[in-house]
Amino acid sequence: MRQIWKSFRALYFASLMMLIGSGLLSTYLALRLAADNVDGLWVGALMAANYFGLVLGGKIGHRLIARVGHIRAYSACAGIVGAAVLGHGLVDWLPAWLVLRTIVGLGMMCQYMVIESWLNEQADANQRGLVFSGYMIASYLGLVLGQLILVMHPGLGLELLMLVALCFALCLVPVTLTRRIHPAPLHPAPMEPRFFIKRVPQSLSTVLGAGLIIGSFYGLAPLYASQQGLSTEQVGLFMGSCIFAGLLVQWPLGWLSDRYDRALLIRCFAGFLAVAALPLAVLPQVPLEVLFGVGFLCSLVQFCLYPLAVAFSNDHVEGDRRVSLTAMLLVTYGVGASIGPLLAGVLMKLFGSQSLYAFFSFFALVLVWRIRPKAVTNLHQVDDAPLHHVAMPDSMSSSPLVAALDPRVDEQVVQEQMVQDPVQTPANPEPEPATPSEPGAEGEPDTDNPAPDLSGGRP
């Protein structure tokens, strides 16, 4: 482990600084608007714009890296993100803030791509699991430290924006001063949405639901805590403890995921979240101890949904499609995370701040309804399944290239797939829709009691 830290400390430090800045910016903007008595709808719209930028960056980042190389692309995006952060302090017009948040999300996605492709190329095949774990720890730790800055500096002045810009300036240093040869430019792998909607519908439903919930959490939980009467320091502690729960639960979750049916675990965790969120959903005001305890408990469960869905989908997709699968999962998550804060913001405006956790409880119940372990045929389960669970960072801190770090994916397959030019290389022929008489999908439709298709209608 010491050798891995020595080899990758520069990239881990860059990730840490990026996530400190990103986590601090999200909470700062929510508290700043709350202090100015701005509708929660705007807070949700800002987080939606950030995730929209992340989705756009997944496409634009590939082209930029292919055109100018990794170091130049990373440096340019870090500079643009820093300028966009400072732009929030120069302009008070909220529509301009939406544009700036989109730019921040787009630039950060390109930075994620550079770091993840670099980590993958420098990591030995037998070390990618440990390298990935270090990256995940740096990502979650950065998000937690970003919240704790509010405890040390509770004022909501421009100094916090300067600190965020400082983080993005510092994340440039280890990347630009590296003596290592940067990776070869990569091209995007074909995403094949129709194939994955047919093959892994329940996983996509879970990822969409996780995006709705977690995207709303990052954007609106600071506003909820503020409207509960918490000070800026307490809001920072509340958010930090909730995000720390996401890191804390990953390793116990891996133990459970490798020993029990993953579809059943998704349904159980979604049901537990629906019940756990009820106290905060029903009571307009709760004691501080209850708020921290229930908030921590809800976060333990909600941060389980995305990693379980990723592992569940990998069980039913062949190894040569897993990079494309990761891109599809992240786009689905991004769509949910873009819509969720807007919907939750409207509910909070109409029915009060407690509507945020009512929103969580409702969509958790939808997942309980949608995920049906008995409908999983396992007819498309890959030969080496069940696959070992890998702890995953949430999609606020990863890109489609994160699949290249997954030790379950063969490195040669990754390279072959990512160098394909989807314009010149014909796509693989799509299989016929699965029927009960042939190898079926992850879960077949329940014709007697149909559930809403949360995974359809995405680009």
C-alpha positions as CSV (number, residue, x, y, z in Angstrom):
1,M,0.0,0.0,0.0
2,R,2.9,2.3,0.8
3,Q,4.3,1.8,-2.8
4,I,0.9,2.6,-4.3
5,W,0.6,5.8,-2.2
6,K,4.1,6.8,-3.3
7,S,3.3,6.2,-7.0
8,F,-0.1,7.9,-7.1
9,R,0.0,10.5,-4.4
10,A,0.1,13.4,-6.9
11,L,-3.1,12.2,-8.6
12,Y,-4.7,11.5,-5.2
13,F,-3.8,15.0,-4.0
14,A,-5.3,16.5,-7.2
15,S,-8.5,14.5,-6.6
16,L,-8.6,15.6,-3.0
17,M,-8.3,19.3,-3.8
18,M,-10.9,19.1,-6.5
19,L,-13.5,17.4,-4.3
20,I,-12.8,19.8,-1.4
21,G,-13.6,22.7,-3.7
22,S,-16.6,21.0,-5.3
23,G,-18.1,20.0,-1.9
24,L,-17.6,23.4,-0.4
25,L,-19.0,25.2,-3.4
26,S,-22.3,23.2,-3.4
27,T,-23.0,23.8,0.2
28,Y,-21.9,27.4,0.1
29,L,-24.2,28.3,-2.8
30,A,-27.2,26.6,-1.0
31,L,-26.5,28.5,2.2
32,R,-25.8,31.8,0.4
33,L,-29.2,31.6,-1.3
34,A,-30.9,30.6,1.9
35,A,-29.4,33.6,3.6
36,D,-30.8,35.8,0.8
37,N,-34.2,34.2,1.2
38,V,-34.2,32.8,-2.4
39,D,-36.6,30.1,-3.3
40,G,-35.4,26.5,-2.9
41,L,-36.2,26.0,-6.6
42,W,-33.2,28.1,-7.5
43,V,-31.0,26.0,-5.2
44,G,-32.2,22.8,-6.9
45,A,-31.7,24.4,-10.3
46,L,-28.1,25.2,-9.5
47,M,-27.4,21.6,-8.6
48,A,-29.3,20.3,-11.6
49,A,-27.1,22.6,-13.8
50,N,-24.0,21.1,-12.2
51,Y,-25.0,17.6,-13.1
52,F,-26.1,18.7,-16.5
53,G,-22.5,20.0,-17.0
54,L,-21.1,16.7,-15.8
55,V,-23.2,14.8,-18.4
56,L,-22.1,17.2,-21.2
57,G,-18.5,16.9,-20.0
58,G,-18.6,13.1,-20.5
59,K,-18.8,13.8,-24.3
60,I,-16.8,17.0,-24.7
61,G,-14.0,15.8,-22.4
62,H,-13.1,13.0,-24.7
63,R,-12.8,15.3,-27.6
64,L,-10.7,17.8,-25.7
65,I,-8.3,15.2,-24.4
66,A,-7.9,13.7,-27.8
67,R,-7.2,17.1,-29.4
68,V,-4.7,18.7,-26.9
69,G,-3.6,15.8,-24.6
70,H,-4.2,15.1,-20.9
71,I,-2.1,17.8,-19.2
72,R,-3.2,20.6,-21.4
73,A,-6.9,19.6,-21.1
74,Y,-6.6,19.3,-17.3
75,S,-4.9,22.6,-17.0
76,A,-7.4,24.4,-19.2
77,C,-10.4,23.0,-17.4
78,A,-9.0,23.7,-14.0
79,G,-8.4,27.3,-15.0
80,I,-11.9,27.6,-16.5
81,V,-13.5,26.1,-13.4
82,G,-11.6,28.4,-11.1
83,A,-12.7,31.4,-13.2
84,A,-16.3,30.2,-13.1
85,V,-16.2,29.8,-9.3
86,L,-14.9,33.4,-8.9
87,G,-17.6,34.5,-11.3
88,H,-20.2,33.7,-8.7
89,G,-18.8,36.5,-6.6
90,L,-18.8,39.0,-9.4
91,V,-22.3,38.4,-10.7
92,D,-25.5,38.2,-8.5
93,W,-27.8,37.4,-11.4
94,L,-29.1,33.9,-10.8
95,P,-29.5,32.8,-14.5
96,A,-25.8,33.6,-14.9
97,W,-25.1,31.4,-11.9
98,L,-26.8,28.5,-13.7
99,V,-24.4,28.9,-16.6
100,L,-21.5,29.1,-14.3
101,R,-22.5,25.9,-12.5
102,T,-22.9,24.1,-15.8
103,I,-19.4,25.2,-16.7
104,V,-18.0,24.0,-13.4
105,G,-19.6,20.6,-13.9
106,L,-18.4,20.3,-17.5
107,G,-14.8,21.2,-16.6
108,M,-14.7,18.9,-13.6
109,M,-15.8,15.9,-15.6
110,C,-12.9,16.5,-18.0
111,Q,-10.6,16.6,-15.0
112,Y,-12.0,13.3,-13.7
113,M,-11.4,11.7,-17.1
114,V,-7.7,12.8,-17.1
115,I,-7.1,11.5,-13.6
116,E,-8.9,8.2,-14.0
117,S,-7.3,7.4,-17.4
118,W,-3.9,8.3,-15.9
119,L,-4.4,6.1,-12.8
120,N,-5.5,3.2,-15.0
121,E,-2.6,3.4,-17.4
122,Q,0.0,3.6,-14.5
123,A,-1.6,0.9,-12.3
124,D,-0.6,-2.7,-12.7
125,A,-3.3,-5.2,-13.3
126,N,-3.0,-6.8,-9.9
127,Q,-3.0,-3.4,-8.1
128,R,-6.0,-1.7,-9.8
129,G,-8.3,-2.6,-6.9
130,L,-6.1,-0.9,-4.3
131,V,-5.5,2.1,-6.7
132,F,-9.2,2.4,-7.1
133,S,-9.8,2.3,-3.4
134,G,-7.3,5.0,-2.8
135,Y,-9.0,7.2,-5.4
136,M,-12.4,6.6,-3.7
137,I,-11.0,7.5,-0.3
138,A,-9.5,10.7,-1.6
139,S,-12.8,11.6,-3.3
140,Y,-15.0,11.0,-0.2
141,L,-12.4,12.6,2.1
142,G,-12.4,15.7,-0.1
143,L,-16.2,16.0,0.1
144,V,-16.1,15.7,3.9
145,L,-13.3,18.2,4.3
146,G,-15.1,20.7,2.1
147,Q,-18.0,20.6,4.6
148,L,-15.7,21.0,7.6
149,I,-14.3,24.2,6.2
150,L,-17.7,25.8,6.9
151,V,-17.1,24.8,10.6
152,M,-13.8,26.6,10.7
153,H,-15.0,29.6,8.6
154,P,-18.8,30.0,9.0
155,G,-19.0,33.4,7.3
156,L,-20.7,33.3,3.9
157,G,-18.6,36.0,2.3
158,L,-16.5,35.9,-0.8
159,E,-13.6,34.4,1.1
160,L,-15.2,30.9,0.7
161,L,-15.4,31.3,-3.1
162,M,-11.7,32.3,-3.0
163,L,-11.0,29.1,-1.1
164,V,-12.8,27.1,-3.7
165,A,-10.8,28.8,-6.5
166,L,-7.6,28.2,-4.4
167,C,-8.4,24.5,-4.3
168,F,-8.8,24.3,-8.1
169,A,-5.5,26.2,-8.5
170,L,-3.7,23.8,-6.2
171,C,-5.0,20.8,-8.0
172,L,-3.1,21.9,-11.0
173,V,0.3,21.7,-9.3
174,P,0.8,17.9,-9.1
175,V,-0.5,17.2,-12.6
176,T,1.5,19.9,-14.4
177,L,4.8,19.1,-12.5
178,T,4.7,15.4,-13.1
179,R,7.6,13.8,-14.9
180,R,5.6,10.8,-16.0
181,I,4.5,10.4,-19.6
182,H,0.8,11.1,-19.8
183,P,-1.6,8.4,-21.3
184,A,-2.4,8.2,-25.0
185,P,-5.6,10.0,-26.0
186,L,-8.8,7.9,-25.7
187,H,-11.9,8.0,-27.8
188,P,-15.4,7.4,-26.3
189,A,-16.8,3.9,-26.4
190,P,-20.2,3.4,-27.9
191,M,-22.9,3.6,-25.2
192,E,-25.6,1.3,-26.7
193,P,-28.6,2.6,-24.6
194,R,-31.2,0.3,-26.2
195,F,-29.1,-2.8,-25.4
196,F,-28.6,-1.9,-21.8
197,I,-32.3,-0.9,-21.3
198,K,-33.3,-4.4,-22.4
199,R,-30.5,-6.2,-20.6
200,V,-30.3,-4.4,-17.2
201,P,-33.6,-2.5,-16.7
202,Q,-33.7,-2.9,-12.9
203,S,-30.1,-1.7,-12.5
204,L,-30.9,1.4,-14.6
205,S,-34.0,2.0,-12.5
206,T,-32.0,1.9,-9.3
207,V,-29.3,4.2,-10.8
208,L,-32.0,6.7,-11.9
209,G,-33.6,6.6,-8.4
210,A,-30.2,7.0,-6.8
211,G,-29.5,10.0,-9.0
212,L,-32.8,11.6,-8.0
213,I,-32.1,11.1,-4.3
214,I,-28.4,11.8,-4.0
215,G,-28.5,14.8,-6.5
216,S,-31.3,16.3,-4.4
217,F,-29.3,15.6,-1.2
218,Y,-26.2,17.4,-2.3
219,G,-28.1,20.4,-3.6
220,L,-30.9,20.8,-1.0
221,A,-29.8,19.2,2.2
222,P,-27.8,22.3,3.2
223,L,-31.0,24.4,2.6
224,Y,-33.1,21.9,4.6
225,A,-30.6,22.0,7.5
226,S,-30.5,25.8,7.4
227,Q,-34.3,26.0,7.5
228,Q,-34.3,23.7,10.5
229,G,-32.5,26.5,12.3
230,L,-28.9,25.2,12.2
231,S,-26.0,27.6,12.0
232,T,-23.5,27.6,9.3
233,E,-21.1,25.5,11.4
234,Q,-23.8,23.0,12.2
235,V,-24.8,22.7,8.6
236,G,-21.2,21.9,7.7
237,L,-21.1,19.2,10.4
238,F,-24.4,17.8,9.3
239,M,-23.3,17.5,5.7
240,G,-19.9,16.2,6.6
241,S,-21.3,13.5,8.8
242,C,-23.8,12.4,6.1
243,I,-21.1,12.2,3.4
244,F,-18.8,10.4,5.8
245,A,-21.5,7.8,6.2
246,G,-21.3,7.2,2.5
247,L,-17.6,6.3,2.8
248,L,-18.1,4.3,6.0
249,V,-20.8,2.0,4.5
250,Q,-18.8,1.0,1.4
251,W,-16.8,-1.9,2.9
252,P,-19.6,-3.5,4.9
253,L,-21.8,-3.2,1.8
254,G,-19.2,-5.1,-0.2
255,W,-19.3,-7.9,2.3
256,L,-23.1,-8.1,2.1
257,S,-23.2,-7.7,-1.7
258,D,-20.9,-10.7,-2.2
259,R,-23.0,-13.0,0.0
260,Y,-26.6,-12.1,-0.7
261,D,-28.8,-11.5,-3.7
262,R,-28.1,-8.0,-4.9
263,A,-31.6,-7.3,-6.2
264,L,-33.0,-8.3,-2.8
265,L,-30.4,-6.0,-1.1
266,I,-31.4,-3.1,-3.3
267,R,-35.0,-3.6,-2.4
268,C,-34.3,-3.9,1.3
269,F,-32.1,-0.8,1.4
270,A,-34.7,1.2,-0.5
271,G,-37.4,0.1,1.9
272,F,-35.2,0.9,4.9
273,L,-34.5,4.4,3.4
274,A,-38.3,5.0,2.9
275,V,-38.9,4.2,6.6
276,A,-35.8,5.9,8.0
277,A,-36.6,9.2,6.2
278,L,-40.2,9.3,7.6
279,P,-39.4,11.2,10.8
280,L,-37.7,14.0,8.9
281,A,-40.4,13.9,6.2
282,V,-43.3,14.2,8.7
283,L,-42.0,16.6,11.4
284,P,-41.6,20.2,10.3
285,Q,-39.1,20.8,13.2
286,V,-36.9,18.1,14.8
287,P,-34.4,18.2,17.7
288,L,-30.8,18.6,16.7
289,E,-29.9,15.1,17.9
290,V,-32.7,13.5,15.9
291,L,-31.7,15.5,12.8
292,F,-28.1,14.3,12.9
293,G,-28.9,10.7,13.9
294,V,-31.6,10.2,11.3
295,G,-29.7,12.1,8.6
296,F,-26.7,9.9,9.2
297,L,-28.8,6.8,9.0
298,C,-30.5,7.8,5.8
299,S,-27.2,8.6,4.2
300,L,-25.8,5.2,5.2
301,V,-28.6,3.6,3.1
302,Q,-28.9,6.1,0.2
303,F,-25.2,5.8,-0.6
304,C,-25.7,2.0,-1.0
305,L,-28.0,2.2,-3.9
306,Y,-25.6,3.3,-6.6
307,P,-22.8,0.8,-5.8
308,L,-25.2,-2.1,-5.6
309,A,-26.8,-1.2,-8.9
310,V,-23.3,-1.0,-10.5
311,A,-22.4,-4.5,-9.2
312,F,-25.8,-5.9,-10.1
313,S,-25.5,-4.7,-13.7
314,N,-22.0,-6.0,-14.1
315,D,-23.3,-9.4,-13.2
316,H,-25.4,-9.4,-16.3
317,V,-23.1,-7.7,-18.9
318,E,-20.1,-9.3,-20.6
319,G,-16.7,-7.9,-19.9
320,D,-16.2,-6.3,-23.3
321,R,-19.2,-4.1,-22.7
322,R,-18.5,-2.8,-19.2
323,V,-16.9,0.5,-20.2
324,S,-19.9,1.2,-22.3
325,L,-22.1,0.1,-19.3
326,T,-20.4,2.5,-17.0
327,A,-21.0,5.4,-19.4
328,M,-24.6,4.4,-19.6
329,L,-24.9,4.2,-15.8
330,L,-23.4,7.6,-15.3
331,V,-25.5,9.3,-17.9
332,T,-28.6,7.7,-16.3
333,Y,-27.4,8.9,-12.9
334,G,-26.8,12.4,-14.3
335,V,-30.2,12.6,-15.8
336,G,-31.8,11.7,-12.4
337,A,-29.4,14.0,-10.5
338,S,-30.4,16.8,-12.9
339,I,-34.2,16.3,-12.5
340,G,-34.2,15.4,-8.8
341,P,-33.1,18.8,-7.3
342,L,-35.6,20.6,-9.5
343,L,-38.5,18.4,-8.4
344,A,-37.5,18.5,-4.7
345,G,-37.0,22.3,-4.9
346,V,-40.5,22.7,-6.1
347,L,-41.9,20.5,-3.3
348,M,-39.9,22.4,-0.7
349,K,-41.2,25.7,-2.0
350,L,-44.8,24.5,-1.9
351,F,-44.9,22.3,1.2
352,G,-41.9,23.2,3.4
353,S,-38.4,22.0,3.9
354,Q,-39.5,18.6,5.3
355,S,-40.6,17.7,1.7
356,L,-37.0,16.9,0.9
357,Y,-37.0,13.8,3.0
358,A,-40.6,13.0,1.9
359,F,-39.2,13.1,-1.7
360,F,-36.5,10.6,-0.6
361,S,-39.1,8.3,1.0
362,F,-41.4,8.4,-2.0
363,F,-38.7,7.5,-4.6
364,A,-37.3,4.8,-2.3
365,L,-40.8,3.3,-2.2
366,V,-40.9,3.5,-6.1
367,L,-37.7,1.4,-6.1
368,V,-39.2,-1.1,-3.7
369,W,-42.1,-1.4,-6.2
370,R,-39.9,-1.5,-9.3
371,I,-37.1,-3.9,-8.1
372,R,-38.4,-7.4,-8.2
373,P,-35.9,-10.1,-7.2
374,K,-38.2,-12.9,-8.3
375,A,-38.3,-11.4,-11.8
376,V,-34.5,-11.7,-12.2
377,T,-34.0,-14.7,-14.6
378,N,-30.2,-14.8,-14.4
379,L,-30.2,-16.1,-18.0
380,H,-27.8,-13.4,-19.0
381,Q,-25.6,-13.8,-16.0
382,V,-22.0,-13.8,-17.2
383,D,-19.9,-17.0,-16.9
384,D,-17.8,-15.8,-13.9
385,A,-20.7,-14.3,-12.0
386,P,-21.5,-13.5,-9.2
387,L,-18.7,-10.9,-9.6
388,H,-16.8,-9.5,-6.7
389,H,-18.3,-6.2,-5.4
390,V,-16.1,-3.1,-5.8
391,A,-16.7,-0.1,-3.6
392,M,-17.7,2.8,-5.9
393,P,-17.5,6.6,-5.4
394,D,-20.8,8.3,-6.2
395,S,-21.1,9.9,-9.6
396,M,-20.3,13.4,-8.3
397,S,-16.7,12.3,-8.3
398,S,-16.2,9.9,-11.3
399,S,-16.4,9.7,-15.0
400,P,-17.2,7.0,-17.6
401,L,-13.5,6.1,-17.5
402,V,-13.8,4.9,-13.9
403,A,-14.6,1.5,-15.4
404,A,-11.0,1.3,-16.5
405,L,-10.0,1.2,-12.8
406,D,-12.4,-1.6,-11.9
407,P,-10.4,-4.7,-11.3
408,R,-13.2,-6.8,-12.7
409,V,-12.6,-5.4,-16.1
410,D,-9.8,-6.8,-18.2
411,E,-7.3,-4.0,-19.1
412,Q,-6.8,-5.1,-22.6
413,V,-10.6,-5.1,-23.2
414,V,-10.7,-1.5,-21.9
415,Q,-8.0,-0.3,-24.2
416,E,-9.5,-2.1,-27.3
417,Q,-13.0,-0.6,-26.6
418,M,-11.9,2.9,-25.8
419,V,-9.7,3.3,-28.9
420,Q,-12.7,2.5,-31.1
421,D,-13.9,5.4,-33.2
422,P,-17.7,5.1,-33.0
423,V,-18.2,7.0,-36.2
424,Q,-16.0,4.7,-38.3
425,T,-16.5,1.4,-36.5
426,P,-19.9,-0.2,-37.0
427,A,-21.7,-0.8,-33.7
428,N,-22.3,-4.3,-32.6
429,P,-25.7,-5.6,-33.8
430,E,-28.3,-5.3,-31.2
431,P,-29.9,-8.5,-29.9
432,E,-33.6,-9.1,-30.4
433,P,-35.8,-8.2,-27.4
434,A,-35.7,-10.8,-24.8
435,T,-38.6,-13.2,-24.5
436,P,-39.5,-15.8,-21.8
437,S,-38.5,-18.5,-24.3
438,E,-34.9,-17.3,-24.8
439,P,-32.1,-16.0,-22.6
440,G,-33.9,-13.1,-20.8
441,A,-33.0,-9.8,-19.4
442,E,-31.9,-9.0,-15.9
443,G,-35.6,-8.9,-15.0
444,E,-38.6,-9.7,-17.2
445,P,-41.6,-7.4,-17.1
446,D,-44.5,-8.3,-14.8
447,T,-47.5,-8.2,-17.0
448,D,-50.0,-8.8,-14.2
449,N,-48.8,-5.9,-12.2
450,P,-46.7,-3.6,-14.3
451,A,-44.4,-1.1,-12.7
452,P,-43.4,2.3,-14.0
453,D,-40.3,2.1,-16.3
454,L,-37.9,4.5,-14.6
455,S,-35.2,3.6,-17.0
456,G,-36.7,4.7,-20.3
457,G,-36.5,7.8,-22.3
458,R,-32.8,8.7,-21.9
459,P,-30.5,10.0,-24.6
